[in-house]
Amino acid sequence: MPPEKTGSERPALEAGSIERLAADWLDSEREVADGVRNPAQAEETARDLSARYDEAIRSASREELRLAWEAARKNQGEREMGSEAWLEARRLSELLRSEYEASPPDSVETDAG
């Protein structure tokens, strides 16, 4: 018997982490687009998660963003390549990669040069 799948096979990411928040936000955006729930409720949830995600990214250090990206990449590597879960995990890792690459260097990095 195959293992039981949970919901949308959400990534197994640490609760409260940047990568978990990003995954939740992406899931909520997909729910809005797919019309999964009440549209008004889904949009409100997506807006709330978007604001929380934006705040987390703005307040994170470059190292925290790198660690979030690494966690998302590890999660992607644990999924069957080409599966829906893998595609969702890749979307998450690419989002966090772009956040990391766009982040300014931490002050420690600039002091070392």
C-alpha positions as CSV (number, residue, x, y, z in Angstrom):
1,M,0.0,0.0,0.0
2,P,1.5,3.4,-1.0
3,P,2.2,5.9,1.8
4,E,-0.7,8.2,2.6
5,K,-0.4,11.7,1.0
6,T,-1.3,14.7,3.1
7,G,-3.3,17.5,1.6
8,S,-1.4,19.1,-1.3
9,E,1.9,17.3,-0.2
10,R,3.1,20.5,1.4
11,P,6.8,20.6,2.0
12,A,8.0,19.4,5.4
13,L,9.6,22.7,6.4
14,E,10.2,24.0,9.9
15,A,7.2,25.8,11.4
16,G,7.8,29.5,11.8
17,S,10.7,29.5,9.4
18,I,11.0,31.9,6.4
19,E,10.7,28.9,4.0
20,R,7.6,27.7,5.7
21,L,6.0,31.1,5.6
22,A,7.0,31.4,1.9
23,A,5.5,28.0,1.2
24,D,2.2,28.9,3.0
25,W,2.0,32.2,1.0
26,L,2.6,30.4,-2.3
27,D,-0.1,27.8,-1.4
28,S,-2.5,30.6,-0.5
29,E,-1.9,32.3,-3.8
30,R,-2.5,29.1,-5.7
31,E,-5.8,28.6,-3.7
32,V,-6.9,32.1,-4.8
33,A,-6.1,31.3,-8.5
34,D,-7.7,27.8,-8.3
35,G,-10.8,29.0,-6.5
36,V,-10.3,26.4,-3.8
37,R,-12.1,28.3,-1.0
38,N,-14.4,31.2,-0.5
39,P,-12.7,33.8,-2.7
40,A,-12.9,36.6,-0.2
41,Q,-11.5,34.4,2.6
42,A,-8.8,33.1,0.3
43,E,-7.8,36.6,-0.8
44,E,-7.7,37.8,2.8
45,T,-5.5,34.9,3.8
46,A,-3.2,35.5,0.8
47,R,-2.8,39.2,1.6
48,D,-2.0,38.5,5.3
49,L,0.6,35.8,4.4
50,S,2.1,38.2,1.7
51,A,2.5,40.9,4.3
52,R,4.0,38.5,6.8
53,Y,6.4,37.1,4.2
54,D,7.4,40.6,3.1
55,E,8.2,41.6,6.7
56,A,10.2,38.3,7.3
57,I,12.3,38.9,4.1
58,R,12.9,42.6,4.9
59,S,14.0,41.8,8.5
60,A,16.1,38.7,7.6
61,S,19.9,38.8,7.3
62,R,21.5,37.6,4.1
63,E,22.7,34.5,6.0
64,E,19.1,33.8,7.1
65,L,17.9,34.1,3.5
66,R,20.7,31.7,2.4
67,L,19.7,29.2,5.0
68,A,16.0,29.4,4.0
69,W,17.0,28.9,0.4
70,E,19.2,25.9,1.4
71,A,16.3,24.4,3.3
72,A,14.0,24.8,0.3
73,R,16.5,23.2,-2.0
74,K,16.9,20.2,0.4
75,N,13.1,19.9,0.5
76,Q,13.0,19.9,-3.3
77,G,15.7,17.2,-3.4
78,E,13.5,15.0,-1.2
79,R,10.6,15.1,-3.8
80,E,10.2,12.8,-6.8
81,M,11.5,14.8,-9.7
82,G,8.8,16.0,-12.1
83,S,6.0,15.4,-9.6
84,E,3.6,18.1,-8.5
85,A,5.2,18.2,-5.1
86,W,8.6,18.7,-6.7
87,L,7.3,21.5,-8.9
88,E,5.9,23.3,-5.9
89,A,9.2,22.8,-4.0
90,R,11.1,24.1,-7.0
91,R,8.9,27.2,-7.1
92,L,9.6,27.8,-3.4
93,S,13.4,27.3,-3.8
94,E,13.5,29.6,-6.8
95,L,11.6,32.3,-4.9
96,L,14.0,32.1,-2.0
97,R,17.0,32.0,-4.3
98,S,15.9,35.2,-5.9
99,E,15.4,36.8,-2.4
100,Y,18.8,35.7,-1.3
101,E,20.5,37.0,-4.5
102,A,18.7,40.3,-4.3
103,S,19.6,40.9,-0.6
104,P,22.4,43.3,0.4
105,P,25.5,41.9,1.9
106,D,25.5,41.6,5.7
107,S,27.8,44.1,7.5
108,V,30.2,41.4,8.5
109,E,30.7,40.4,4.9
110,T,31.5,44.0,3.9
111,D,33.8,44.5,6.9
112,A,35.9,41.5,5.9
113,G,36.8,42.9,2.5
